[in-house]
Amino acid sequence: MTRPASRAQRPRRASRSREREGALAAAAAVRVPASCDVVVAGGGAAGLVAAIAAAEAGASVTVLERDATCGRPILATGNGRCNFMNEALLGPSPVWDRYNDPAFVAAVCGERVGEDVLAFFEGCGLAWASEEGRLYPLSRQASSVREVLLARAGRAGARLAPAREVLGARRGKDGWRVSFRGEAAPDGGEVEAAAVVLAAGGGSALGREAGLAVTPAEPVLCSLACAPEDGGVSLAGLDGRRARAVARLLRDGAEVARESGEVLFRAYGLSGIVVFDLSRVARAGDVIALDLLDGLGAPRAEALVRAAGGTFGLIDPLIAAALGANPLDTARDLRFIVSGPAEPKRAQVTRGGLATSQFLPATLEARERPGLFACGEALDVDAACGGYNLAWAWKSGLVAGRAAAERAGSRPEGPR
């Protein structure tokens, strides 16, 4: 027999349903013009910034977004707090090695990437604060970032048309014809534009349709499914516990990556920021070796154990209990074998997309497809946790949006 929902559950579900209905009604009320200067395919982080940049440069802009509202993925970033940039990107020598394609990212972003991002958000009216080198909105709410972007897009005159998925973008005589369909436009529609900015992971399909090379997508920044090495410590006994650790990723016995920070033990494997970052490199069969003493040397650790009369001054007692008869030795080199991503649908980032070699770094325009631009997750660029991926979204959106507006303005005739 199905158990009826509690009173607390029913109003919440009803509220969400009403909220969605309201969003769809608002989306249906938006009229998509027959033509405009720039169409942005995707209304997430990069797409909103590209739309703002193009509109503020004088272009007429239409954003087509699959979701019922624009900017929705931003709300899930940073566990709802939106770590929107890392301080390592500030100053004269930004850290590029946290990206999978550092040379391309550096060429697009330039040496003032951090300052450019902060200047943009200052113009949006956002205040921020730093926590261990990571920048968050002062409110610690991702909704603050989303709302200032939506407000600025509105002031700039960008037309946001959610609940409409882009189906295709084909080159015409004087520009691009973009087709769409969605809950707000069940019969579909088409808009002509001088320039198109692909600004979502789905942009890969559109790019492939336009004849561009695409790197297959795969989930990264996610938990890893793991099992203990033969005779190792069972993950079931550690489920839900957290610990700071130095984590080494080993392949055929050789270290291929190393991260330090918090690890979350789950019955199915390992999670936490450290593991998310290792997931960008890990392959099935690799070994994750954890040092739960966080690099504390053996002589010092042993002295502290003697002073305390046990390991409880160094290791979470519940973790120590699961480590067996020699918890100190086990904690120094706790090993698990990787089998692959865990819960790939919940990955923070999807690696893959349009091959970067096909795009001009200065404008993010396709080299052989004039008027077609890409930014954010549409391109094969991903990075470690800590605000690097969002920083790429903001800066690449600025570059592509401004260049798309310039391309539209250079056309002899066309919608303005």
N, C-alpha and C positions, 0 to 999 in steps of 0.2 A: 504494500500500500504506500502510495507516495505521500510523504509528509508535507503538509501545507506550509507555505512560507510564513515566517514570523511576521508580526506587525512591523518590526523594524525593517525587514527586507522589502515588503510590499510597497511602501511609500517611496523607498529609494529607487526601486526598479521603475515605478510609475513616473517618478521625477525624471529619470534618465530618458524614458520613452518620450515624455513631453518635451524635454530639452532637444532631443533629436528631431522630433516633429517640427518644433519651432525653427531649428537650424535649416531643415529642408525647405520649409515654407519661405524663409528668408532667402535661401539660395535660389529658389524658383522665381523669386521676384526680381532677381538680377537679370538684366537684359544683356546678352552677349552681342556686341555689334557685328555687322557684316565684315568690317575691316578695322584694323588698328595698326599702329606702328610695330608693336612688339607683343607677341604672345609668349607667356611664361608657362611652360608645362610643368606644373607641380607647385603647390603653395605651402611647402614646408619651410624650413629654416633658410636654405639657400634661395628658394624661389621667392619668398617674401622680400629678401634683401635685394635680389635682382630686380624685382618689380619696383621697389622704392628707388633704386639707383637709376633705372631707365626713366621712370616718371619724373623724377627730380631733374633729369637731364633734358626734359621737354618732350618726351615721347608719350604717345597715348598707349596705354598698357592694359592688357587683359590677362588675368591669371586664371588658368583652368586647373582645378584641383579635384581629385577623385573623392576625397572625404567630404563629409557634410559641412565641415568648417575648415578654414585655412589655419595652418600653424599648429594643428593638433599634436603631431609627433613631438613638438618642443616640450609639451607638458610632461612627457615621460622621461626627459633627460635628467641625469644627475639625481635619480630617485625622487623626481618631482621638484628638485631644487635648482636645476639647470646650471651645471658647471660650464659656463659659456666660453671660457678661455683659460689658458695656462700662462702664468707669468714668465715661463721660459721662452715665450714668444716676444717678450718685450726687450727693448734694448738693441744695440747694434749687431748682436750676433744671435739671432733666433735659433732655437733648437729644431733642426729639420730632421734629425735621424729618428724621430718618433713616427715619421711617415713612411709608407711603403715605397714612395717615389720621391725621395727628398729633393732631387735636382729639379724636377718639374714643379713641385710645390714652391720651392724657393724662387724659381723664375717667375711664377705667377704672383706670389705674395709680396716679394721684395723685403728689404731689410726692416721696414717700418710696419710690418704686418700687425704687431700687437698694438702699436699706437693708432694705426688706422681703424682697427676694430673698436678700440675704446672711444675714439673720436666719433665714430658712427653711433655708438650707443649713448654717448653724451648728448648727441643731437636728437636721439630718441627720447631723452629725459629719463634714462635709467641710471640709478645709483647702484654701486656694487661694493663688495667687500672681498678680502682675500682670506682663504683658509689653506695653509700649507702650500702656498703657491698656486692654488686654484681660485679662479674668480667666479663668484656667485652674485646674483642680484641681492641687493641689501635686504630685501624681504625674505630671501631664501625660498622664494616661490617661483617655479618655472612660468607660472601664469603671468608674472610681471614682465618677463621677456616677451612672451607672446603678445600681450596686450599693447606694449609700446610699439611693437612692429606693426600690428594691425592698425593702430592709430596713425602711425606715420604714413603707412601705405594709403590710408584714407585721405590724409592731408595732401599727399602728393598727387592724388587723383587716379591712382591705380584702381582698375575695376577688378574686384575679387569675385570670381564665379565658381564657387565650390559645387560639389555633387555633380561634377562633369569630368569624366575621364577622357584624356586625349587618346584617340584611336589611331591617328596617323598624321603625318606631316609630309606633304609632297611639294616638290619644287615647281613653281609656275613660272610664267614669263616675267613677271615683275616682283616676285617674292615667293611666299610660302602659303599654302592652303592647309589649314589645320582642322581636322574633323574631330568631333567629340560626341559623347553620349553619356548619360548618367541619370541618377534619380531626379535631378532638377531639369533634365532635358531628355525624357524617354524616347523622343522621336529623333534625337540627335541634332547636329547642326554643324556649321562650318564657318570659319573666320579666316579672312585673308590678312597676312601680315608681312611687313618688310623683313622682319627678323623673328626667329624663334629661339627661346632659351630653354633647353632641356634641364630641368632642375629637380628631378626625382629619380629614384632607382629604376622606375619603369621607363626612364628615358632610353635605356639600352635597347628596348624593342623598337622604339622610334628611330634610334640611330642606326640599327641594323637595317631597318626598312629603307633608310637613306643611303645605304651602302657602306656604312662605317663598321670597322672591326670592333668586336665586343669581347671582353674577358668574361668568362662564365662567372656567375654570382655564387658566393658561398658565405655562410654566416661566420662572423668573427666577433670578438668582444663578447664572449659567452662562456658559460660554464662548460667544463669538460667531463665527459663520462670516463671514469677511471676504475681500476680494480687494483688491490694490493699486489705487490710482487709475491711470488711463492712464499707462503709462510708468514706474510706480512700482517699488518694491523688491519682489522676489519673496519670498513668505513661505517658500518651500521652502528658501531659503538661510539663513533665520533659525530654522528649526525647532529647538525645544528650548532656545533661548537666553532668558535672563531679563535684565531691565533695570529700573531705577527710572525712572519717567517721570511727567510731568504729561500727563494724557490729557483732551482736550476732545472732547465729542460735539457735532458740528455738524449742523444740519438746515436745508437751504436757505441755507447760509452763516452762519447765526446759531448761537451757542453755546447749547446747552440744558442741558448738564451738564459738570461738571469734577471729576476725581478725581486724587489723587496716590498713588503707591505702585508696587508691583512689577507688571510686565507680563510674561507668558510668551508667547513667539511659538510658534505651531504652524503646520504646513503648511496646515491648513484655516482658520486665523484667529488670533484672539487670546484669551488666557486670563489667569488671575491675578486677585487680589482687585480691582484697579482695574477690570478688564473686567467682573467679576461684578457690581460695583455699577452700572456703566453699563448692564448688561443690563436693569435695571429700567426704564430710560427709552428704550433704543435701539429704533429701528424700521428695517425694511428700507429701504435707500437713504441712511441717515444715514452720516456720515463720522466716523471716529475719527482725530483728529490727535494724534500723540505727540511730546512734546518729551523726547528721551532725555537732554538735558542737565539735566533736572530743574529748569528755571527759571534755570539759570546764565546770566547776562547775556552778550551777545555780546562786549563788550570784554574781560571776564575770561576767557571761553573762548578767544578768539583769543590772548591773552597766554600762557595755559597751553600752547596748541598750539605757539607759537613757542618757549617754554622747553623743551618736551619734544622738539621736532622732529617732532611728529605728534600724532594724536588718541588714542594709546593711554593717555594719562593721564586721559582723560575718558570714553572709550567702550570697551566690551568689544572687543578687537581682532577677534574673529570677526564681531561685528556690524558693525564699521566696514568690514571687507572686503566685506560684502554691500551696503553702502550706496552703493557706486560711487565716482566720481572726486572728489566733494565731500562726504565723509562728515559734516563739521561742519554744513554747510548742511542736508543731508538729515536729520540726526539732530534738528535743531531743529524740523522740521515734517514728520514721517513720516506719511503718510495712507493709510487703508484704508477701503474702502466696506463697510458692514455688509449682509449678506444675510438674517440671522436668527440664532436660537439654534443653537448647535452642540451635539450630544449632549444634546438636551433631557431624555432619561430620566435623565441624571446631574445635573440641576439640583438645587441645594441646597434650594430653596424653590419651592413652587407658589403663584403668585399666584391670587387669586380665592377663591370660597367664599361663605358666607352674607353678604348685605349688612348692614353694621353698623348702618344706620339702623333695623333691625327689633329691635334689642336695647337693653335698659336698661344704660347704662354702669356703674351702681352694683352690679348683680347679674349682668349678662350673661344675663338671662332674656329670652326672646322676648316682645315687648310684647303680642302677641295670642295667644300660645300658653303659658298658665301651666304651669309645670313643665318647660318645655323650655329648656335652657341651652346655650351654646356657648363654646368657648375655643380658643386656639391656632390651628392651621391651618384649623380648621373655618370660621373667620371670614375675611372678606376684609381681612386685615391682613398686610403683609409689610414688610421693612425691609432696610437695607444689611447687608453683612457686618460682623462685629466683635462678635457676641454680642447684637445687638439682637433678632433673631428668637427666640432662646432665652429672653431676658429676658421677652419678651411671652408665651411659652408658660408660663413659671413663674408670672408674676403673674396672667395671665388664668385659669390653672388654679386658683390660690388663690381668686380672686374667685368664679368659677363654682362651685367645689366647696363653699365655705362657704355660698353662697346656696342651692344645691340642697339641702343638709342642712337649712337653715332652712325651705325650702319643704316638705320632707318632714315636718318636725316640726310644721308648722302645720296639717297635714291632720287632721281630726277622728279618723279611723280609718285604719289602714294598717299595713303591715309595719314593724317596728322591729328 
